[in-house]
Amino acid sequence: MSDNFDGPVPEREDEDDHDLLTYGEVRVRIHEEVVAQRAVVADLEAAGRDSALARRRLDALVDAANRNSRSRINDDNFEKFFGYRGTPRRNT
């Protein structure tokens, strides 16, 4: 299981556009799901039940969290990503 997920708990930003699923909101939601899925895995293992499926879901969630945490948009690929010229906002 990939365990690069541990770190500070992300917080929702008050300034996020609540009509959009922003990277910040995704970060918070995935974190919540990872915490919940870790509990499911622990409960299954404590009960002596098969946790393989739950572990695969946990691995997928951790991978998604790691992908979301990367800063992929930069000045070089902004136009290709959004389809117009501009300067991306950092740390949003």
C-alpha positions in Angstrom: 0.0 0.0 0.0 1.3 3.4 -0.9 1.6 5.4 2.3 2.8 8.8 1.1 -0.5 10.3 2.1 0.4 11.2 5.7 0.8 14.9 6.3 -1.2 17.9 7.4 -5.0 17.6 7.1 -6.2 19.8 4.2 -8.7 22.5 4.9 -11.4 23.9 2.7 -10.7 27.5 1.5 -13.4 30.1 2.1 -12.6 31.7 -1.2 -13.2 28.6 -3.4 -15.9 28.9 -6.0 -18.5 26.6 -4.5 -20.0 25.9 -8.0 -16.8 24.2 -9.1 -15.0 21.1 -7.9 -11.6 22.8 -7.3 -8.3 21.1 -6.6 -8.6 22.2 -3.0 -12.0 20.7 -2.6 -10.9 17.5 -4.2 -7.9 17.4 -1.9 -10.2 17.6 1.2 -12.7 15.0 -0.1 -10.0 12.5 -1.0 -8.4 13.0 2.4 -11.7 12.3 4.1 -12.2 9.2 2.0 -8.7 7.9 2.7 -9.3 8.3 6.5 -12.6 6.5 6.2 -11.2 3.7 4.1 -8.2 3.2 6.4 -10.8 2.6 9.2 -12.6 0.1 7.0 -9.4 -1.8 6.4 -8.5 -1.8 10.1 -12.0 -3.0 11.1 -11.9 -5.9 8.5 -8.4 -6.9 9.6 -9.3 -6.7 13.3 -12.3 -9.0 12.6 -10.1 -11.4 10.7 -11.9 -10.8 7.4 -10.5 -10.5 3.9 -9.4 -6.9 3.4 -8.0 -7.2 -0.1 -10.8 -5.3 -1.9 -10.8 -2.6 0.8 -7.0 -2.3 0.5 -7.2 -1.9 -3.3 -9.7 0.9 -2.9 -7.4 2.5 -0.3 -4.4 2.2 -2.6 -6.5 3.8 -5.4 -7.6 6.7 -3.1 -4.0 7.3 -2.0 -2.8 7.3 -5.6 -5.5 9.8 -6.5 -4.5 12.0 -3.5 -0.9 12.0 -4.7 -1.9 12.8 -8.3 -4.0 15.7 -7.1 -1.2 17.1 -5.0 1.1 17.6 -7.9 1.2 21.1 -9.5 0.6 20.2 -13.1 -0.3 23.6 -14.5 2.6 25.9 -15.3 3.3 28.7 -17.7 4.5 26.3 -20.4 1.3 24.1 -20.5 -1.4 26.6 -19.4 -2.5 27.5 -22.9 -2.7 23.8 -23.9 -4.7 22.9 -20.8 -7.2 25.8 -20.9 -7.2 26.6 -24.6 -6.3 30.3 -24.2 -3.3 32.3 -23.4 -2.9 33.6 -19.8 -1.0 33.2 -16.6 -2.1 30.5 -14.2 -2.8 31.4 -10.6 -0.5 29.7 -8.1 -1.5 28.0 -4.9 -5.2 28.0 -5.5 
